[in-house]
Amino acid sequence: MILNRNTIFIIAASFLLSACSVFSPIKTDQPTSYLLNTLPKPITKKPKHRMTLIVAPPSASQIYNTTQMAYTLQSYQISYFAKNRWADTPAQMVHSLLVQTLQDMHYFYAVGMPPMSGYYDYVLNTQLLQFEQRFSGDLSQFIITLRVQLVKMGNNQIIATRQFTAVEPALENTPHGGVVAANRATTKILAQVARFCSVKLQ
């Protein structure tokens, strides 16, 4: 069979198109994942006591106990971004960062998280109460509220309880802008909790 020039051109074009589809990145509908991974500047303190501290995983309501990114447009209403997610639940990310922040202080003899073998003197219980981006007109801000409680393990005595809130404006009125603001707000909360622990356990 003899092929004319037009037929040859069509076959060649079809081959090139199919080759491009094979070697080109495949488009997916997977959501973009974001990290909470910023630590405050180290708060260096010399150890005053041979105290050991275990940091319990933060509890959180079902609203925030998800990788979905929560936002609100008005009071009493929570929604989630469809194509943007956290890489892990906020509580789990905050937990890891809080342990690292307290370890970097060099104030306690040891700081760990469950399961932690051996004896420990105190436990830090935490509860994540707010973790959301709040939109108001053309502006938005990220709000984090964390309640903490120090307990002496020998007799289950509550040493102190406090609630911390940090509000950071988003430079961009977007999910990414909210992530940047969330990291800044988290560093403030972490630093405040670290100072709280060192002051209450002097």
C-alpha positions as CSV (number, residue, x, y, z in Angstrom):
1,M,0.0,0.0,0.0
2,I,1.4,3.4,-1.0
3,L,0.9,6.2,1.5
4,N,0.6,9.8,0.4
5,R,2.3,12.7,2.1
6,N,-0.8,13.8,4.1
7,T,-1.3,10.3,5.5
8,I,2.3,10.1,6.5
9,F,2.0,13.5,8.2
10,I,-1.1,12.5,10.2
11,I,0.5,9.2,11.4
12,A,3.7,11.0,12.5
13,A,1.7,13.7,14.3
14,S,-0.3,11.0,16.1
15,F,2.8,9.3,17.2
16,L,4.3,12.5,18.6
17,L,1.2,13.3,20.5
18,S,1.0,9.9,22.0
19,A,4.7,10.1,23.0
20,C,4.2,13.4,24.7
21,S,1.3,12.0,26.7
22,V,3.6,9.1,27.8
23,F,6.5,11.3,28.9
24,S,4.7,14.3,30.2
25,P,3.8,14.6,34.0
26,I,0.4,13.1,34.7
27,K,-2.1,15.6,36.0
28,T,-3.9,14.5,39.1
29,D,-6.6,15.9,41.4
30,Q,-4.5,15.2,44.5
31,P,-4.7,18.1,47.0
32,T,-1.7,20.1,47.9
33,S,-0.2,19.2,51.3
34,Y,1.4,21.7,53.7
35,L,3.7,21.3,56.7
36,L,3.7,22.9,60.1
37,N,7.5,22.7,60.8
38,T,8.8,26.0,62.1
39,L,10.5,26.1,65.5
40,P,11.0,29.2,67.7
41,K,14.5,30.5,68.3
42,P,16.1,28.3,71.0
43,I,15.4,29.4,74.5
44,T,18.6,28.2,76.1
45,K,18.5,27.6,79.9
46,K,21.0,25.6,82.0
47,P,19.4,22.6,83.8
48,K,18.5,23.6,87.4
49,H,17.0,20.2,88.4
50,R,17.2,16.6,87.2
51,M,13.5,16.8,86.2
52,T,12.1,14.6,83.4
53,L,9.0,15.7,81.5
54,I,6.8,13.7,79.2
55,V,4.6,15.6,76.7
56,A,1.3,13.9,76.1
57,P,-0.2,14.1,72.6
58,P,-2.6,17.1,72.3
59,S,-6.3,16.2,72.3
60,A,-8.4,18.0,69.7
61,S,-12.1,18.2,68.8
62,Q,-13.2,16.3,65.7
63,I,-13.2,19.7,63.8
64,Y,-9.4,19.9,64.0
65,N,-8.6,16.2,64.3
66,T,-8.2,15.8,60.6
67,T,-5.7,16.7,57.8
68,Q,-8.4,19.0,56.3
69,M,-7.6,22.7,56.5
70,A,-10.3,24.5,58.4
71,Y,-11.3,28.1,57.7
72,T,-14.2,30.3,58.7
73,L,-16.1,33.1,56.9
74,Q,-18.4,34.0,59.8
75,S,-19.0,33.1,63.4
76,Y,-20.2,29.6,64.3
77,Q,-19.3,28.2,60.9
78,I,-16.4,26.0,59.9
79,S,-15.5,24.9,56.3
80,Y,-12.6,23.1,54.8
81,F,-10.5,23.8,51.7
82,A,-11.2,21.3,48.9
83,K,-7.7,21.1,47.3
84,N,-5.4,21.9,50.2
85,R,-4.6,19.7,53.2
86,W,-2.1,19.5,56.1
87,A,0.5,16.8,55.8
88,D,-0.6,15.5,59.2
89,T,-3.2,16.4,61.7
90,P,-2.5,19.7,63.4
91,A,-2.3,18.1,66.9
92,Q,0.3,15.6,65.8
93,M,2.4,18.3,64.1
94,V,2.2,20.6,67.2
95,H,3.1,17.7,69.4
96,S,6.4,17.0,67.6
97,L,7.3,20.7,67.5
98,L,6.5,21.1,71.2
99,V,8.7,18.2,72.3
100,Q,11.6,19.5,70.1
101,T,11.2,23.0,71.5
102,L,11.3,21.8,75.1
103,Q,14.3,19.6,74.4
104,D,16.2,22.5,72.8
105,M,15.8,24.5,76.0
106,H,18.2,22.2,77.8
107,Y,16.2,22.9,81.0
108,F,15.0,19.4,81.8
109,Y,17.1,16.4,82.2
110,A,15.0,14.6,79.6
111,V,11.9,15.4,77.5
112,G,10.0,12.7,75.7
113,M,6.7,11.6,74.4
114,P,4.7,8.4,75.0
115,P,5.6,5.6,75.0
116,M,8.5,6.7,77.3
117,S,10.2,4.0,79.3
118,G,11.4,4.7,82.9
119,Y,10.4,7.1,85.5
120,Y,9.4,10.7,84.7
121,D,8.5,13.6,87.1
122,Y,6.0,15.6,85.3
123,V,3.5,15.3,82.4
124,L,2.4,18.2,80.1
125,N,-1.1,17.7,78.9
126,T,-2.3,19.8,76.0
127,Q,-5.6,20.5,74.2
128,L,-5.8,22.1,70.8
129,L,-8.9,24.4,71.0
130,Q,-8.5,26.5,67.8
131,F,-6.6,26.0,64.6
132,E,-8.2,27.8,61.7
133,Q,-7.9,30.5,59.1
134,R,-10.4,33.3,59.6
135,F,-11.5,35.4,56.6
136,S,-12.9,38.9,57.0
137,G,-13.5,40.8,53.8
138,D,-10.2,41.0,51.8
139,L,-8.1,40.0,54.9
140,S,-7.5,36.8,56.8
141,Q,-5.6,35.7,59.8
142,F,-4.7,32.4,61.4
143,I,-5.8,31.6,65.0
144,I,-4.3,29.0,67.3
145,T,-5.5,28.4,70.9
146,L,-3.7,25.8,73.0
147,R,-4.6,24.9,76.6
148,V,-1.8,23.3,78.7
149,Q,-1.6,21.7,82.1
150,L,1.4,20.6,84.1
151,V,0.9,17.6,86.4
152,K,3.2,16.1,89.0
153,M,3.2,12.4,88.5
154,G,4.0,11.3,92.0
155,N,0.7,12.4,93.4
156,N,-1.2,13.6,90.3
157,Q,-1.1,17.2,91.6
158,I,-2.0,19.8,89.0
159,I,0.9,22.4,89.1
160,A,-0.6,24.9,86.7
161,T,-3.0,25.4,83.9
162,R,-3.0,28.1,81.2
163,Q,-4.5,28.9,77.8
164,F,-2.4,30.4,75.0
165,T,-3.7,32.1,71.9
166,A,-1.8,33.5,68.9
167,V,-3.3,35.4,66.0
168,E,-1.2,36.1,62.9
169,P,-2.3,38.0,59.8
170,A,-1.9,36.2,56.5
171,L,0.1,38.2,53.9
172,E,-1.9,36.4,51.2
173,N,-5.6,35.8,51.3
174,T,-5.1,32.2,50.3
175,P,-4.6,28.7,51.9
176,H,-0.8,29.2,51.4
177,G,-0.9,32.5,53.1
178,G,-2.8,30.8,56.0
179,V,0.0,28.2,56.2
180,V,2.7,30.8,56.5
181,A,0.7,32.6,59.2
182,A,0.0,29.3,61.0
183,N,3.7,28.6,61.2
184,R,4.4,32.0,62.7
185,A,1.6,31.7,65.2
186,T,2.8,28.2,66.2
187,T,6.3,29.5,67.0
188,K,4.8,32.1,69.3
189,I,2.7,29.4,71.1
190,L,5.7,27.1,71.4
191,A,7.9,29.7,72.9
192,Q,5.2,30.8,75.4
193,V,4.6,27.2,76.5
194,A,8.3,26.6,77.0
195,R,8.6,29.6,79.2
196,F,5.5,28.6,81.1
197,C,7.0,25.2,81.9
198,S,10.4,26.6,83.0
199,V,8.8,29.2,85.3
200,K,6.3,26.8,86.9
201,L,8.9,24.1,87.5
202,Q,11.7,26.2,88.9
